[in-house]
Amino acid sequence: MAGSLPPLFGSYRPDLFDAVQAPAMLARVVAALDPWVDVFLAETQSSLAEARCSAEAASRTGKPLWLAVTLRDEVPLAEGPAVLRSGESVAELVALASEMGAEAVLFNCSRPEVMTSAVLDAVAAADRSLAVGVYANAFEPVSVRGAANEVVSAHRADLEQGRWPLFVNDWLLAGATIVGGCCGVMPRHLAEIRGTVDRFLADRPS
């Protein structure tokens, strides 16, 4: 059972993160979740400062920590490597995860198209003990200037055309060992994800 440590001041808005207020707020969330969870998952983190604060709050429990960040995914997709919503690099995230003793780095609540690049960068920067994972959303992208939940997000119709298995296979080939779904991902999509993982594992040399 994973205990979610969410963005406290607005998803996708690293500029709104308040490092003064956050520790006390996170302490209350961690204390409430601690008796019931096996791992803490700091997710949809938009900046290294936000991720660090969540990691510090969870570290006091001694339980495993996973760090999940959201990536810039506005259209058109920018050239170059994947970056957090803050513009910070995946390599910097991996360094933070290692420093904080996290067991996994994940990328979530962003378009599936930006995930493969992030996985490749994370695998290249991490040692073998750090798991890398993906759980993308199924929504139209949000501008770098916008925030999640300001409007009702539209589902992407093109993802109903059997494209999830293609994305998932790319993530697995890039080195992801944890895959799933985030906002807008339905049970039918999860079934496709599970089927793709099963086929990938079955096709691997023994």
C-alpha positions in Angstrom: 0.0 0.0 0.0 1.5 3.3 -1.1 0.8 6.6 0.8 0.6 9.5 -1.6 2.3 12.8 -0.8 0.8 15.1 -3.4 1.7 18.6 -4.5 0.4 20.9 -1.8 0.1 24.2 -3.6 -1.0 23.3 -7.1 -0.1 20.6 -9.6 2.2 21.7 -12.4 3.1 24.9 -10.6 6.6 24.9 -9.2 6.4 28.6 -8.8 3.7 28.2 -6.2 5.6 25.9 -3.9 6.1 27.3 -0.4 9.1 25.8 1.3 8.3 27.6 4.5 4.7 26.1 4.9 5.3 22.8 3.3 7.2 20.9 6.0 4.5 21.3 8.7 1.8 20.4 6.2 3.6 17.3 5.0 4.4 16.2 8.5 0.6 16.0 9.2 0.0 14.0 6.0 2.8 11.6 6.8 1.7 11.1 10.3 -1.9 10.3 9.2 -0.7 7.8 6.5 2.1 6.2 8.4 0.2 3.5 10.3 -1.5 2.3 7.1 1.1 2.3 4.3 4.1 0.3 3.3 5.8 2.9 1.1 5.6 6.6 0.6 5.1 7.9 -2.9 5.8 11.6 -3.4 4.0 12.2 -6.7 3.3 14.8 -9.3 6.2 16.8 -7.9 7.1 19.7 -10.2 10.5 20.7 -8.8 13.5 19.4 -6.9 12.6 21.6 -4.0 9.2 20.1 -3.7 10.5 16.6 -4.1 13.2 17.2 -1.5 10.7 18.5 1.0 8.4 15.5 0.5 11.3 13.1 0.8 12.5 14.7 4.1 9.0 14.4 5.6 8.8 10.7 4.6 12.3 9.8 5.7 11.4 10.2 9.3 9.3 7.1 9.1 12.0 4.8 7.9 9.7 3.4 5.2 10.7 3.1 1.6 10.3 6.2 -0.6 9.4 6.5 -4.3 9.8 9.9 -6.0 7.5 10.7 -9.0 7.8 13.9 -10.9 5.7 15.5 -13.7 7.4 16.7 -16.9 6.9 19.5 -19.3 4.7 18.2 -22.1 3.3 21.2 -23.9 2.8 21.1 -27.6 4.8 21.2 -29.7 7.2 19.1 -27.7 10.4 20.9 -27.1 13.6 19.5 -28.6 16.2 18.1 -26.3 15.9 16.1 -23.1 12.9 15.7 -20.8 12.8 18.2 -17.9 10.6 18.7 -14.8 8.0 21.4 -14.9 10.6 23.6 -13.2 13.0 23.0 -16.0 15.4 21.0 -13.9 16.9 17.9 -15.4 16.3 14.2 -14.9 19.9 13.7 -13.9 19.5 16.2 -11.1 16.4 14.3 -9.9 18.3 11.0 -9.9 21.0 12.6 -7.8 18.4 13.9 -5.3 16.8 10.4 -5.2 20.1 8.8 -4.4 20.9 11.4 -1.7 17.5 10.9 -0.1 17.7 7.1 -0.3 14.7 6.7 -2.6 14.1 3.2 -4.0 12.5 4.4 -7.2 12.2 7.4 -9.5 9.1 7.7 -11.6 7.5 10.0 -14.1 3.8 10.7 -13.9 0.9 12.9 -14.9 2.5 13.9 -18.2 1.9 12.9 -21.8 3.1 9.4 -22.7 5.2 10.9 -25.5 7.7 12.6 -23.1 8.2 9.6 -20.9 10.7 7.5 -22.9 13.3 10.2 -23.0 13.0 10.7 -19.2 13.4 6.9 -18.6 16.5 6.8 -20.8 18.0 9.7 -18.9 17.2 8.3 -15.5 18.6 4.8 -16.4 21.8 6.4 -17.7 22.2 8.5 -14.5 21.1 5.9 -11.9 22.8 2.9 -10.5 21.2 -0.5 -10.7 19.6 -0.2 -7.2 17.3 2.6 -8.3 14.1 1.4 -10.0 12.7 3.6 -12.8 9.0 3.8 -13.7 6.3 5.6 -15.6 2.6 6.3 -15.1 1.5 8.7 -17.8 -1.9 10.5 -18.0 -4.4 10.4 -20.8 -5.3 14.1 -21.0 -4.6 16.8 -23.5 -1.4 18.6 -22.4 -1.4 21.5 -20.0 0.6 24.7 -20.8 3.7 25.3 -18.8 1.9 28.4 -17.5 -1.3 26.5 -16.5 -2.2 24.4 -13.6 -3.9 21.0 -13.3 -7.5 21.1 -12.2 -8.2 24.7 -13.4 -10.6 23.2 -16.0 -12.0 19.8 -16.8 -9.3 18.2 -18.8 -10.2 16.6 -22.1 -9.4 12.9 -22.8 -7.2 12.2 -25.8 -9.3 10.3 -28.3 -6.2 9.0 -30.1 -5.2 6.9 -27.1 -8.4 4.8 -27.6 -6.9 3.5 -30.8 -4.5 0.9 -29.3 -1.6 3.3 -28.8 -1.0 2.5 -25.1 0.8 -0.8 -25.8 3.2 1.0 -28.2 4.1 3.6 -25.5 4.4 1.0 -22.8 6.7 -1.2 -24.9 9.0 1.8 -25.5 9.2 2.5 -21.8 10.1 -1.1 -21.0 12.7 -1.2 -23.7 14.2 2.1 -22.3 14.6 0.4 -18.9 11.4 1.1 -17.0 10.6 -1.6 -14.4 7.4 0.0 -13.0 4.5 1.0 -15.3 1.0 2.1 -14.7 -1.5 4.8 -15.4 -2.3 8.3 -14.0 -5.2 10.7 -14.6 -7.7 9.7 -17.2 -6.3 6.2 -17.5 -9.3 3.8 -17.4 -9.5 0.1 -16.5 -9.4 -0.8 -20.2 -6.1 1.1 -20.5 -4.7 -0.7 -17.5 -5.6 -4.0 -19.1 -3.6 -3.0 -22.2 -0.7 -2.0 -20.0 -0.8 -5.3 -18.1 -1.0 -7.3 -21.3 1.9 -5.5 -22.8 4.1 -6.1 -19.7 3.2 -9.8 -19.8 4.1 -10.1 -23.4 7.4 -8.2 -22.9 8.4 -10.5 -20.0 7.4 -13.6 -22.0 9.6 -12.5 -24.9 12.7 -11.8 -22.9 15.5 -14.3 -23.1 15.6 -16.5 -20.0 
